[in-house]
């Protein structure tokens, strides 16, 4: 599973609103394509608000 190769940048405490990490190229490309498909199918325009939650 590609998610097992994701590494964080710095120490993570669990209370952060956002965490930076190193994402493998193939995983980034696959998720970018899925996100692009979502934007098109949901007919989102510039500055349309929405929530994005990623879990595994």
Buried (B, 14 or more C-beta within 10 A) or exposed (E): EEEEEBEEEEEEEEEEEEEEEEBBEEBEEEEEEEEEEEEEEEEEEEEEEEEEEEEE
